Amino acid sequence: MDDLITPAEAARLRGVTRSAITDLMKRGRLQTVEVGGRRFLYRKNVESFAPEITGRPPKAKPEQSNGKKRVKK
């Protein structure tokens, strides 16, 4: 039982909001266990959680030559 923490404790531990932890729980990214009708998380899973890198990749930097922009014709 010492390894189980509440979503609020998980949020403090990770430095995020409680709703962010709840969202991860709903999406199945963090394993939960129900005890007495309440949801708990495993401390080790929260500490070792690695978020996915999502979103658009960064744009490639344009080539620069003498401070002029290249114009496509």
Chimera marker file (.cmm) of the C-alpha trace (Angstrom):
<marker_set name="trace">
<marker id="1" x="0.000" y="0.000" z="0.000" r="1" g="1" b="0" radius="0.5"/>
<marker id="2" x="3.014" y="2.327" z="0.449" r="1" g="1" b="0" radius="0.5"/>
<marker id="3" x="3.611" y="2.293" z="-3.306" r="1" g="1" b="0" radius="0.5"/>
<marker id="4" x="0.099" y="3.626" z="-4.049" r="1" g="1" b="0" radius="0.5"/>
<marker id="5" x="-0.517" y="7.371" z="-4.376" r="1" g="1" b="0" radius="0.5"/>
<marker id="6" x="-3.533" y="9.512" z="-5.171" r="1" g="1" b="0" radius="0.5"/>
<marker id="7" x="-3.874" y="11.443" z="-8.446" r="1" g="1" b="0" radius="0.5"/>
<marker id="8" x="-3.273" y="14.671" z="-6.492" r="1" g="1" b="0" radius="0.5"/>
<marker id="9" x="-0.014" y="13.290" z="-5.080" r="1" g="1" b="0" radius="0.5"/>
<marker id="10" x="1.003" y="12.136" z="-8.570" r="1" g="1" b="0" radius="0.5"/>
<marker id="11" x="0.360" y="15.638" z="-9.918" r="1" g="1" b="0" radius="0.5"/>
<marker id="12" x="2.544" y="17.209" z="-7.212" r="1" g="1" b="0" radius="0.5"/>
<marker id="13" x="5.244" y="14.617" z="-7.813" r="1" g="1" b="0" radius="0.5"/>
<marker id="14" x="5.343" y="15.302" z="-11.579" r="1" g="1" b="0" radius="0.5"/>
<marker id="15" x="4.730" y="19.061" z="-11.347" r="1" g="1" b="0" radius="0.5"/>
<marker id="16" x="1.573" y="18.973" z="-13.451" r="1" g="1" b="0" radius="0.5"/>
<marker id="17" x="-2.119" y="19.565" z="-12.835" r="1" g="1" b="0" radius="0.5"/>
<marker id="18" x="-4.416" y="16.935" z="-11.398" r="1" g="1" b="0" radius="0.5"/>
<marker id="19" x="-6.475" y="17.058" z="-14.591" r="1" g="1" b="0" radius="0.5"/>
<marker id="20" x="-3.349" y="16.150" z="-16.603" r="1" g="1" b="0" radius="0.5"/>
<marker id="21" x="-2.899" y="13.051" z="-14.436" r="1" g="1" b="0" radius="0.5"/>
<marker id="22" x="-6.607" y="12.208" z="-14.741" r="1" g="1" b="0" radius="0.5"/>
<marker id="23" x="-6.336" y="12.488" z="-18.528" r="1" g="1" b="0" radius="0.5"/>
<marker id="24" x="-3.371" y="10.090" z="-18.556" r="1" g="1" b="0" radius="0.5"/>
<marker id="25" x="-5.360" y="7.684" z="-16.388" r="1" g="1" b="0" radius="0.5"/>
<marker id="26" x="-8.357" y="7.825" z="-18.755" r="1" g="1" b="0" radius="0.5"/>
<marker id="27" x="-6.153" y="7.203" z="-21.796" r="1" g="1" b="0" radius="0.5"/>
<marker id="28" x="-4.544" y="4.220" z="-20.070" r="1" g="1" b="0" radius="0.5"/>
<marker id="29" x="-1.078" y="5.771" z="-20.012" r="1" g="1" b="0" radius="0.5"/>
<marker id="30" x="-0.837" y="5.401" z="-16.216" r="1" g="1" b="0" radius="0.5"/>
<marker id="31" x="-1.881" y="2.147" z="-14.577" r="1" g="1" b="0" radius="0.5"/>
<marker id="32" x="-4.419" y="2.514" z="-11.770" r="1" g="1" b="0" radius="0.5"/>
<marker id="33" x="-5.866" y="0.271" z="-9.107" r="1" g="1" b="0" radius="0.5"/>
<marker id="34" x="-9.165" y="0.711" z="-7.290" r="1" g="1" b="0" radius="0.5"/>
<marker id="35" x="-9.181" y="0.364" z="-3.511" r="1" g="1" b="0" radius="0.5"/>
<marker id="36" x="-12.356" y="1.030" z="-1.569" r="1" g="1" b="0" radius="0.5"/>
<marker id="37" x="-13.968" y="2.780" z="-4.534" r="1" g="1" b="0" radius="0.5"/>
<marker id="38" x="-11.019" y="5.193" z="-5.008" r="1" g="1" b="0" radius="0.5"/>
<marker id="39" x="-8.445" y="5.186" z="-7.793" r="1" g="1" b="0" radius="0.5"/>
<marker id="40" x="-4.743" y="5.048" z="-6.939" r="1" g="1" b="0" radius="0.5"/>
<marker id="41" x="-1.581" y="5.026" z="-9.021" r="1" g="1" b="0" radius="0.5"/>
<marker id="42" x="1.669" y="3.175" z="-8.502" r="1" g="1" b="0" radius="0.5"/>
<marker id="43" x="4.394" y="5.617" z="-7.418" r="1" g="1" b="0" radius="0.5"/>
<marker id="44" x="7.079" y="3.857" z="-9.502" r="1" g="1" b="0" radius="0.5"/>
<marker id="45" x="4.931" y="4.145" z="-12.661" r="1" g="1" b="0" radius="0.5"/>
<marker id="46" x="4.380" y="7.860" z="-12.068" r="1" g="1" b="0" radius="0.5"/>
<marker id="47" x="8.067" y="8.509" z="-11.389" r="1" g="1" b="0" radius="0.5"/>
<marker id="48" x="9.235" y="6.579" z="-14.455" r="1" g="1" b="0" radius="0.5"/>
<marker id="49" x="6.533" y="7.909" z="-16.809" r="1" g="1" b="0" radius="0.5"/>
<marker id="50" x="7.971" y="9.310" z="-20.039" r="1" g="1" b="0" radius="0.5"/>
<marker id="51" x="5.588" y="11.494" z="-22.056" r="1" g="1" b="0" radius="0.5"/>
<marker id="52" x="5.237" y="10.926" z="-25.787" r="1" g="1" b="0" radius="0.5"/>
<marker id="53" x="6.711" y="13.478" z="-28.120" r="1" g="1" b="0" radius="0.5"/>
<marker id="54" x="3.746" y="14.706" z="-30.124" r="1" g="1" b="0" radius="0.5"/>
<marker id="55" x="2.886" y="17.518" z="-32.434" r="1" g="1" b="0" radius="0.5"/>
<marker id="56" x="4.319" y="18.924" z="-35.591" r="1" g="1" b="0" radius="0.5"/>
<marker id="57" x="8.058" y="18.486" z="-36.130" r="1" g="1" b="0" radius="0.5"/>
<marker id="58" x="10.081" y="21.702" z="-36.156" r="1" g="1" b="0" radius="0.5"/>
<marker id="59" x="10.588" y="23.452" z="-39.486" r="1" g="1" b="0" radius="0.5"/>
<marker id="60" x="13.939" y="23.081" z="-41.159" r="1" g="1" b="0" radius="0.5"/>
<marker id="61" x="15.960" y="26.271" z="-40.985" r="1" g="1" b="0" radius="0.5"/>
<marker id="62" x="16.193" y="28.035" z="-44.351" r="1" g="1" b="0" radius="0.5"/>
<marker id="63" x="19.586" y="28.307" z="-45.981" r="1" g="1" b="0" radius="0.5"/>
<marker id="64" x="21.083" y="31.746" z="-45.621" r="1" g="1" b="0" radius="0.5"/>
<marker id="65" x="23.582" y="33.362" z="-47.926" r="1" g="1" b="0" radius="0.5"/>
<marker id="66" x="24.705" y="36.947" z="-47.445" r="1" g="1" b="0" radius="0.5"/>
<marker id="67" x="21.533" y="37.778" z="-45.564" r="1" g="1" b="0" radius="0.5"/>
<marker id="68" x="19.343" y="37.446" z="-48.669" r="1" g="1" b="0" radius="0.5"/>
<marker id="69" x="16.343" y="35.159" z="-48.926" r="1" g="1" b="0" radius="0.5"/>
<marker id="70" x="16.193" y="32.625" z="-51.708" r="1" g="1" b="0" radius="0.5"/>
<marker id="71" x="13.313" y="33.225" z="-54.069" r="1" g="1" b="0" radius="0.5"/>
<marker id="72" x="11.823" y="30.301" z="-55.962" r="1" g="1" b="0" radius="0.5"/>
<marker id="73" x="11.011" y="31.002" z="-59.599" r="1" g="1" b="0" radius="0.5"/>
<link id1="1" id2="2" r="1" g="1" b="0" radius="0.2"/>
<link id1="2" id2="3" r="1" g="1" b="0" radius="0.2"/>
<link id1="3" id2="4" r="1" g="1" b="0" radius="0.2"/>
<link id1="4" id2="5" r="1" g="1" b="0" radius="0.2"/>
<link id1="5" id2="6" r="1" g="1" b="0" radius="0.2"/>
<link id1="6" id2="7" r="1" g="1" b="0" radius="0.2"/>
<link id1="7" id2="8" r="1" g="1" b="0" radius="0.2"/>
<link id1="8" id2="9" r="1" g="1" b="0" radius="0.2"/>
<link id1="9" id2="10" r="1" g="1" b="0" radius="0.2"/>
<link id1="10" id2="11" r="1" g="1" b="0" radius="0.2"/>
<link id1="11" id2="12" r="1" g="1" b="0" radius="0.2"/>
<link id1="12" id2="13" r="1" g="1" b="0" radius="0.2"/>
<link id1="13" id2="14" r="1" g="1" b="0" radius="0.2"/>
<link id1="14" id2="15" r="1" g="1" b="0" radius="0.2"/>
<link id1="15" id2="16" r="1" g="1" b="0" radius="0.2"/>
<link id1="16" id2="17" r="1" g="1" b="0" radius="0.2"/>
<link id1="17" id2="18" r="1" g="1" b="0" radius="0.2"/>
<link id1="18" id2="19" r="1" g="1" b="0" radius="0.2"/>
<link id1="19" id2="20" r="1" g="1" b="0" radius="0.2"/>
<link id1="20" id2="21" r="1" g="1" b="0" radius="0.2"/>
<link id1="21" id2="22" r="1" g="1" b="0" radius="0.2"/>
<link id1="22" id2="23" r="1" g="1" b="0" radius="0.2"/>
<link id1="23" id2="24" r="1" g="1" b="0" radius="0.2"/>
<link id1="24" id2="25" r="1" g="1" b="0" radius="0.2"/>
<link id1="25" id2="26" r="1" g="1" b="0" radius="0.2"/>
<link id1="26" id2="27" r="1" g="1" b="0" radius="0.2"/>
<link id1="27" id2="28" r="1" g="1" b="0" radius="0.2"/>
<link id1="28" id2="29" r="1" g="1" b="0" radius="0.2"/>
<link id1="29" id2="30" r="1" g="1" b="0" radius="0.2"/>
<link id1="30" id2="31" r="1" g="1" b="0" radius="0.2"/>
<link id1="31" id2="32" r="1" g="1" b="0" radius="0.2"/>
<link id1="32" id2="33" r="1" g="1" b="0" radius="0.2"/>
<link id1="33" id2="34" r="1" g="1" b="0" radius="0.2"/>
<link id1="34" id2="35" r="1" g="1" b="0" radius="0.2"/>
<link id1="35" id2="36" r="1" g="1" b="0" radius="0.2"/>
<link id1="36" id2="37" r="1" g="1" b="0" radius="0.2"/>
<link id1="37" id2="38" r="1" g="1" b="0" radius="0.2"/>
<link id1="38" id2="39" r="1" g="1" b="0" radius="0.2"/>
<link id1="39" id2="40" r="1" g="1" b="0" radius="0.2"/>
<link id1="40" id2="41" r="1" g="1" b="0" radius="0.2"/>
<link id1="41" id2="42" r="1" g="1" b="0" radius="0.2"/>
<link id1="42" id2="43" r="1" g="1" b="0" radius="0.2"/>
<link id1="43" id2="44" r="1" g="1" b="0" radius="0.2"/>
<link id1="44" id2="45" r="1" g="1" b="0" radius="0.2"/>
<link id1="45" id2="46" r="1" g="1" b="0" radius="0.2"/>
<link id1="46" id2="47" r="1" g="1" b="0" radius="0.2"/>
<link id1="47" id2="48" r="1" g="1" b="0" radius="0.2"/>
<link id1="48" id2="49" r="1" g="1" b="0" radius="0.2"/>
<link id1="49" id2="50" r="1" g="1" b="0" radius="0.2"/>
<link id1="50" id2="51" r="1" g="1" b="0" radius="0.2"/>
<link id1="51" id2="52" r="1" g="1" b="0" radius="0.2"/>
<link id1="52" id2="53" r="1" g="1" b="0" radius="0.2"/>
<link id1="53" id2="54" r="1" g="1" b="0" radius="0.2"/>
<link id1="54" id2="55" r="1" g="1" b="0" radius="0.2"/>
<link id1="55" id2="56" r="1" g="1" b="0" radius="0.2"/>
<link id1="56" id2="57" r="1" g="1" b="0" radius="0.2"/>
<link id1="57" id2="58" r="1" g="1" b="0" radius="0.2"/>
<link id1="58" id2="59" r="1" g="1" b="0" radius="0.2"/>
<link id1="59" id2="60" r="1" g="1" b="0" radius="0.2"/>
<link id1="60" id2="61" r="1" g="1" b="0" radius="0.2"/>
<link id1="61" id2="62" r="1" g="1" b="0" radius="0.2"/>
<link id1="62" id2="63" r="1" g="1" b="0" radius="0.2"/>
<link id1="63" id2="64" r="1" g="1" b="0" radius="0.2"/>
<link id1="64" id2="65" r="1" g="1" b="0" radius="0.2"/>
<link id1="65" id2="66" r="1" g="1" b="0" radius="0.2"/>
<link id1="66" id2="67" r="1" g="1" b="0" radius="0.2"/>
<link id1="67" id2="68" r="1" g="1" b="0" radius="0.2"/>
<link id1="68" id2="69" r="1" g="1" b="0" radius="0.2"/>
<link id1="69" id2="70" r="1" g="1" b="0" radius="0.2"/>
<link id1="70" id2="71" r="1" g="1" b="0" radius="0.2"/>
<link id1="71" id2="72" r="1" g="1" b="0" radius="0.2"/>
<link id1="72" id2="73" r="1" g="1" b="0" radius="0.2"/>
</marker_set>
